[in-house]
Amino acid sequence: MKNAQARTVYLKDYQPPAFTIQTTQLRFDLFEDYAIVESTLEMQNLGGSDLLVLHGNNMQLDELRLDEVSLEPTQYLLDDEQLSIPALGDILGRSPESFTLYCRTRIEPQNNTALEGLYKSKKMFCTQCEAEGFRRITYYLDRPDVMSRFTTTIIADAERYPVLLSNGNRIAKGAVESDPSRHWVSWEDPFMKPSYLFALVAGNLEHMNDSFTTMTGREIKLQIFVEEKDLGKIDHAMDSLKRSMRWDEEVYGREYDLDIFMIVAVDDFNMGAMENKGLNIFNTSCVLANPLTQTDQAFQRVEAVVAHEYFHNWSGNRVTCRDWFQLSLKEGFTVFRDSEFSADMGSRT
């Protein structure tokens, strides 16, 4: 497909979503030259519409089902930007108040030079979904005012990709019975989130373990994943994370809500840092700190960036924006919070 042309979006044209997605189940089968993505969406019709329009581009649609009905190409419309399914009631044989949508797509992460959605760089798979990257993974209501509970299963070669990460808490793992050289891991995020906060990482990474005890006595597992060459440069980032968590409790009363918090820091990440729920992804420039080669200012920057992305867990993730015209609200408030944190950790002058 051709890349969609840029278009102007106006705030005055905002319309509430006609559908919402209660649960999102994703299954990624990762290979060297392609990936198969299966999505199962439990959908609710908010306004009685008989037309479902989903965002999506740069992928191959292999299968589409509504409940147990397999759709023929004549039953939907597909263009460079969206998938439209008209006459929902006729297809289902009933009122389309709620239904399950299954979609299987084929994508090529190694050829994703836009670095939006799922892409492969060197020997690692990674995602960047803010603002509209998720629509390059599967057909979806890729807008911040549609929030869903995500469960994600990742399957890949066990030797090349021993680390398989996604949002939330890990709920299961194992070897693929039909091919013992491949393994799988399942993750569940119990909290509603928009698709731009989805994250996936698959690679050969080392990690540091630590823990944090919350103000109510919960033990949170902390992990920072890096390439082996960088393992000795993340102590400061881990200490900064724990200081951020304590400060957010003491100043704002915000206790971390999952059982694990993970940071991935790799050279191949195309952004500076991203606050994906429970799985922050950083470029190494924002995390690594070595007292032999870096200045105090560099250490302060790592502390501020780690804190900023952690603070987004509440101001941006649990409380998110309705549309992208509200970006300044979540970013502005979180910048204020990380500035106050830095002042408390250092000096206000």
N, C-alpha and C positions, 0 to 999 in steps of 0.2 A: 504494500500500500504506500501511497505517497504521504509525506508528512503534511499534517493539516496546516493551513495558512493561519497566521496570527489574525485575530479579530478583536475588535474593541468591545469590552463589556462595561455596562453602565449599572450603577447601583439602583437606579430607578426601575430597572428591568427585573430586579430580584423577585422570584416567585418561590414560595415554600415547596418542598418536594411533594410529589403526588404519591410516592411510595416510600416506605422505610424498610430497612433490612434488620430483622431481629437478631439473626445469627449468621455468621459467615464461616464456612468450613473450607479450608484451602489444602490442597495436596500438590506439592512440587516434586516432580521427578526430574532431577538434574543430570544432564549429560554434557559432554564436552562441546558438542555443536548444536544443541538445542535443549529446550526444557518443555515438559508437558505440565500444564497447570490445570487442575480441576477445581472448580468452585461450586459449592452448594449453598444457596442463599435461601433463607426462610424470610419471605417477603410479606409485608402488610400493605394493603391498598388504603390510602388515607382519604381519598376523595371519590372513589367509585370510578376511576378512569379505566377505560378499556384498552388503553395504549401504554405500553411500557417502553421507555427510552433509556438506554444505558450508554455510558461513555466507554470508548475503547478505540485504540488505534495501534498500528504496527504489530499485528498478530494474526495468526491463522485460526479461524474458528473450525474446530473439528466435530463438535457435537453440542447440541442444545436440546434441553428437555424442560417442559413445564409439568410439574408433578411426574407422572409416568408417561407422558406423551412426548415422543420424539418429534421434533419439528423439522419439517422439510424446508429447503431454501425458499420455497414459494410462500411460506408462512411468516417470514420475517424480512426486514430490510436492513442491509448492511452497507455502510459507506465508510469514508476515511476517518470519521470522528465518532460514529455511534452505531449502536444496534437497536433497531426498533421492532417491537413485537406488537402488531395491532390485533384487534379482535380477541383479546384474552379470554373473554367469556365463551366465545365459540370454540376456542381450542380446548378449554377446560371442561366445557359442557355444563358450566355452572357460573354463578356470580364470582368474579375474581377478587374476593375480599382478602384472601390469603392464599399463598401457593409457594411451592418450592421450585426454584430455578436452578438447574444444573447446567454448567458450561465447561467444556474442555477446549483449551486453546494450546497452540504450539507457538513458542517464542524462541528467539535466538539471542540470548544474553551476550554472547561473544561479539555480535555485530551491532549491539546497541550503543552507538557512538553518542547518542544524546545524553547518556548517563542518567536517565530518568527511568523509574521502574526498576526492574531487575537487570543488572548488567554484570558481565564477567570481565575482570581486569587482571591480567597475568594469571595467577593460579587461584583466584578467589571470586566467589559470587557475592554480590552486595546489592542493596537497594537504596534508592533515594526517591521517596514518594511525595514529598512536599515540593510544589503545591499540587500538581496534577500528574504525578508519575504512575500512580496505581493503575490508571487506565491503559498502561502499556503492559500490564500483567494479565488482566482478565477484564471481561466486560462487567461494569459496576456503576453504581451511583457515586461517582468520584467527586464528592463535594463535602465540605466540612460539616454541614448541618444534617448529614445522614450518618448516624453512629450505630455501630453493631458490635456484638461480642464475637471475637475471632478465635478459632481453633486452627492451628497450622501444623501440617505434617510435611517434613522435608526428607527426601530420599536421595542418596548420592553414594558415590564410591567411597568406601570406608577408609582406604589408604590415602587417597588424594584429599578428601574432605572429612577428616575425623571430627571436626567441630561444626555442628549444625545448630544455629541459633535463630530464635524468633521472639516475638513479644510474649510477656506473661510468665507463667510458671511451667516448667517442664513436667509433663504428666506421664510420658511413656517413651521407651526407646527399645530398639532391638535390631536384629539382622533380618534382611529380606530372605524369606524361606526359599524362594525360587532361585536366588542368586546371593550366596553368602558373602560375595565380595562387596555387596552394597548394604548400607544400614539406613535406619530411619530414626527420627526423633519427632515427637509431638509436643506442641506447646499450646497452652490455653491462657488467654487473657480474660479474666472474669469481668472486666470493666468495659463499658461501651466506649468505642473510640471511632473517629472518622478514618477513612482509608489512608489519608496522608501520613498517619502515624504508624502505619504498618512497616515492619522491618524484617529482613532476612539476611543472614550471613552464613556462608559455607566456605570453609577453608582449612588450612593446616596452621593453627595458631597455638601459641602457649598462653598461659594465663596466671594471674596472681589471685589468690583467694584471701578474703578477709570477712569480717562480719560487723554488724552494727545492731546494738540493742536499742529499740525504740522506747519512747516515753511510757508505753504501756507494757513493756517487757517482752515484746516480740523480737525474735532473733532474725535479722535479715542477712541473707548471704550476699556478699559483694564479690564481683569478679571483673577484672580488667583483662581483656584479650589483646595480645599483640603478636607480631612476628618474633621469633626466637631472639633475633639480634637486638630487640628493644626491651627485653624482659627486665633489664636492670635499670630502666629509666622511668618507672611508673610509680615508685613509692610516693612521690609528692602528689600525684594525681589521686591515689587512693586516700591519702591523708586529707586532701582537699574535699573529696567526696564525703568522708565521714564528718568533717567540720560543717559542710553544707547541710547535711541531714540533721545534725544537732541544732544548727542555727535556725533552720526552718521550723523545727519543733518549738524552740524557745521563743522565737519572735512572732511567728504566725500560727503556731499550734497545728502545723501540718505534719502528720505522721505518714511515713511511706506506706503504701497500701498493698504491695505485692510481697512475695516471699523471697524474691531475688532481684537485685539490680545489677545490670551488666553494662559495661562499656567496651566497645571494640574500637581500637585505634590502629589504623593501617595507612600506609602511604597511598593506597589506591583509591581512597574515598575522595569523591570529587568536590565535596563541600567542606567547610571548616568544621562544623559539628551539627548534629541533628538529634532532636529530643525524642525520638521514637519511644513509645511507652515501654518502659522497663528494659530497653535495649538501645542505649545511646550509641551512635556511631560517630567517630571523630577522625579527622585527618591527624596523623601523628604530630604535626606541628602544634596542635592544641593540647597535647597530653604529655609528651615526653619532656623530661627535665633532668639534666645532668649537671650537678654543681661544679664539675670540672670544666665545662664548656659553655655554660649559659649564665646569663646575668640575673640579678634579683628581679628585674622587670619581666624577664621571661618566666620566672617562677610565679610571679603575680598574675601573669596572663593565663597560665595553666589553671591556677586556682579560680580565677574569675570565669573562665569558659566552662570548666567542670561544674561550678556552682550554677551558672546560668542554665545549662541544659538540665541539671537536676531540678532546679526550681520550676521548670516547665512542667514537671509531673503534675502540678496542680494548676499553675497559671499558664494554660495552653493545652494540656492533655485532658485532665479531668474536667476542667472548665475551658472549652475551646471556642473558636470563633464561629459565627453563623455563616459568614462568607468572607472572601479574601479582602473585602474592603475594611474588615475589622482586624486585619493583621497587626496594625499598630497597637491595638489594645493588648493582645497577648504578648507581643514583643516589648512594647513600651513598659508595661507593668513588670515584666520579668527582668528587663534591664534595670529598672529601679530597684528591684529586689537584689539583684547581684551587686549593684553599686553599694547598697546599704550593707550587704554582707562583707564586701571588700573593705569598706570603711571600718566596720567592726573588727575585722581581722587585722587591719593595719592601722591606718590613720585617716582622719577626715580632712587633713590639711595637706 
